[in-house]
Amino acid sequence: MKFDLSQVTGFLLADSQADRVVPPTGFTAWLTLFSAAVMAFLAVFALALSLATGRLADRWGNELARTATVRISAPAGQMAAQTAAALRVLETTTGVARARALDDEEQAALLAPWFGPDLPIEDLPIPRLIEVIETGDGFDPDGLRLRLAAEVPGAVLDDHTRWREPLVRAASRLRLLGWFSLLLIGAAMGAMITLAANAALAANTQVIQVLRLVGARDIYIARAFVRRFTLRAFGGAIVGAGLGCGAILLLPRAQLEGGFLTGLGFQGWHWIWPLVIPLLAAGVAFAATRLAAHRTLKDMP
C-alpha cells in the first residue's frame, strides 16, 4: 500500500462539510475529552511507577551484589585473633576488592534503629562484622565459605543473596504491574471512546442517511467521525498529561533516606515518555473510532 500524503493532510486539516456530520459539542464531546484527560493523567503516574521501580530494581541489584558481610562469633578473648585471620583470608581471595572490620561505633549505629543509641555494645556478646567489597567479577562464595570454615571457625559469610533476590523480584514485578496498568488504561479509554462514537453515530442517523442520498460514501462519513474523535482525544490527553507531569513535579525529590517513595518520578531523558502519551491516546482513539464507525455504518440501513 502506497503512502498518500494527501490523505494525511486531509485528515489533519479542517473540513467544514465533513465536520457537520459530528456534533461539535454535547455529551459525546465532553465524554471523549474527559476520558482522554483522565486516562492520560493516570498513565503518567503508571509510567512514573514503572520507571521508578525499574531504577529501584537496578539499584538494589547493583548495590547488594557488590557487597557481602562476614560475621564472626567467638569468645571475647579470641575475637581479635579470628577477626585478623578472617581479614587475611579475605585479602588473599580473588574477587575481593577490600575488606574491613566495623568498629564499635559503626556497629552501634547499625543497631540504633532497633535498640536505641545508648546500647552498651562493649558489654554485649555481639558478633564482629566485616564489610566485604567485591570487584566487578566478584568472588566464589562457596570457595570462600570453605576457606573461612577451615581457618576461622567462628566466621559466617553472608553474600546478601537471600536479601537481594526477593527485593529485586518484588521491584521487577511492580514494574510489570505498571506496564500492565498502562495497557488497562489504554483499553478503558478505547472502550469509552467507542461508546461515545457509537452514541454520536446513533444521534446522527438522519444526517448520515441524507448524506448517503446525496452521494456521500461511508468512508467519507467515517473519516469525519474518526478525525473529530481523534483530535478530541489528543487534546484531552495533552491536558491530562500536562496535569500529570505537574503533579509529578510537586512530589518530593529522590532522597536516600526517603527510599522509594521520594523517587517516584522521571529522571533525565525519561521525561520524553510523557510526551508520547497524547500520541498513544490519539492512536487508541483513531483505532477505536474507526472500528466503531465502519461497523455501525455497515449495519445501518
N, C-alpha and C positions, 0 to 999 in steps of 0.2 A: 504494500500500500504506500503510495507516494505521500509525502508531506506537503500539505497545501497551506501556505501562509495566509491565503485569503480567508480560509475557514477560521483560523485562529483570530485574525483581525476582526472578522465579522462577529465572532463570539465575544470579544472584549469590548468592542465599540458599541455604543448605544444604538438601538434600533427601535424608534418610536412606534412603528407599526406592530412589531412583534411584542414589545413590552406591554401593549394594551391587552394582550391575552392574559397576562398575570397581574393580579391586583397589587398595586404598589404599597398599599397599607392594609391593615387588618390583622386578624388573628394569625394567619399563616406567616405573615411577615415578621411579627413580633416573636412568634414561636421559633422561627429559624434563627433570628438574631440572638435571642436569649439563650437558646440551647447551644449555639456555637460559642457564645461568650463564656458560658458556664463550663462547658466541656474543655475549652482551651485553658481556662483558669485552673481547672483540676489537672489537666495534662501537664501544665508547668510544674506543679508540685509532684506529680507522679514521676516526671522526668528528673526533677531535682533529687527525689528519693532514690531513684535507681542509680544515678551517677554518684551520689554521696556514699551509698552503700558499696558501690564498686571501688571507690577510693579507700573506704574503710577496710574492705577485704584485702586489698593490696597492701595497705599499711600494716595491718595486723600480720599478714603472712610474711612480709619482708622483715619487720622488726623482730618478731618472735623466732623466725627461722635463723636469724644471725646470732642468737644468744642462747646460752644454756646456764645451768646452775649446778654446782657441786655442793652437796650438803654433807657436812662432817659431824657425826655424833660420836663423841669419845669422852672419857673421864677428863676432868679439868687438868690433871697432870699430863695427859697425853695430847690435849687439843692442839697445842702449838706445834708439836712434832708431826702429827698427822696432817695438819694444815700445810706445813712446809713440804712434806712428802707429796701431798696432792698437787701442790704448785709445781714441783719438779716434774711430775708426770705430765701435767698439762703443758709445761714449757717445751717438752720433747715430743708432743703429739702433733702429727701432721694435720693441718686444717685449723689449728687454734691460733688465732692472731695474738691474743693476750689473755691473761687470767690474773685476777687479783682478789684477795680476801677482803670482804667488807669489815670495817671496824665496828666497834660497839655503837657509835653514834649513828652510823648508817643502818645497822640492823634495828636499832631502836626507832628510827624514823619509819622503817617498813612496818613495824608492829604498832606504831602510834595510832593509826586509824581504828584499830580494834581494842587496844589496851590502854590508850591514853599516852600522853607524853612523859609521865613520871614512872614508867615501868623500870624497876631496878634490874636491868638486864645483866649486870655483873654478878648478881646473886642467884640467877636462874640458870638451869641446865639447858640453855638454848644452843642448838647446833650452830656451827660456824658456816657461813655461806661464802662460796667463791663464785664470783661472776666470770663467765667464760664468753669471750667474743670470738666468733668464728671468722674464718676467711671466706672469700667468695665461693670456694669449692666445698667448704665445710669439712667436718671430720666424721670418722666412722664411730657412731655411738656405741655399737656393740663391742668393738675392739677396745674402746676407751673404758667401758664398764669392766671388761676382763682385766685390764691393767690396774684399774683402781681397786678391784676386789683382791688382786694379788699383793699389791704394795700398800694400799691404805684400806684396811678392813672396814673402817667406820665411814667411808665415803660412799655417797649415793649420787649418781648423775641423773639430772632431770633436763632433758633436751627440749622441754616445753611442747612436745608433740601432742600430748593429751589436752593441753590448753589451746594450742594453735588451731588444730583441725576443727573442733566444734565451733570456734569463733568464726573462722573463715567460711565454714559451711553455712552457718547461720546468715552471715552477711551476703553470701552469694545467693542464697535462697530469697533473701529480702530484695536483692537486686532483680531477680527474676520476677518477683511479685510486682515490682514497679513497672517492668515492661509489660507484664500481663495486664496490669491496670490500664496502661495506655491503650492496649487492644480493646479492653472493655469500654473505655471512654469513647473510642472511635466507633465501636459498634452501636453504642447507645445514641451517639449523635446521628449516625446514619439512620437509625430507626426513627428518631424524632423528625428528621428532615423528610424521610419517606412519608410519614403521616401527614406532615404539613403539605407536601407536594400533592398527595392524594386528595387532601381536603380542597386545595386550590383548584385542582383539575375538576373535582366534582362540582365546585361552586361556579365554574365557568363552562359548564356543559353546553349551554345555549350559545355562548360566544364561539366555542370550538365548532359547533355544528354549522353556524353561519360562515365561519372561515372556510370550512370544508366545501360549502355550497359555492363560494366564490373562487374555489380552486386552490386553496392553501393545502399543502401536503402536511401529513402528520409529522414529518421530520422537521418542518419549519416551526410547527406549534411546539413540539417537544424541545427544540433548541431554545425557544423563548423561555420556557419554564426552567430549563437547565441553567441558562445564563443568569436569570434573575436569582434563583436559589443559591447558585454557586457564589455569586458576588455577595449575597446577603450573609452566607456562612463565612466567607472570607473576611468581610468587615466585622462581623461579630467576634470572630476568632482573634482578630487583631486587638480588639478592645480587651477581650478576656486574657490573652497572653500578656498584654501590657500591664494589666492589673496584677496578674500573677507574678511577673518579674518585679513589680514594685513591692509586692508583699514579701518576696524572697529577699530583696534588698533590706527590708526592715528587720529581718531575722538577725540574731547575734552572730558575729563573725566567728570563724573557727578558732577555738582555743583548746590547748592541750588538756587543761583541767575540765573543760566542758564536755569532752568526749564527742559522741556522735551528734548530740542534739544541737551543738553550736556549729556543726559543719555541714548542715543541710542547705545546699545551695549550689551555685555554679561557680566554677573556677576557670580562669584562663579562656581558652578557645571554646569551652563548653557553653559559653553564653551564645554561641551561634545556634545551638539546638532550639531555644525558644522561638527563634525567627522562622524555624521550619514548621512550627505548629500551625500557623494560619494557612500555609500552603497545603499541609496534610488535611486540614479541615475542608479547604476548598476541594481537594481531590475526593474526599469522602462525600461531600455534598454533590459534586458532579456525578459520581457513580450512582449514588442513591436516587437522585432526581431523574437521571437519565433512565434508569431501570424502571422507576415508578411511572414516568411519563409514557414510555413506549408500551409498557404493559397495560396501562389504563386506556390509552388511545386505541390499542389493538382490540380491547374488549368493548369499547364504546361504540354504539350503533351509528 
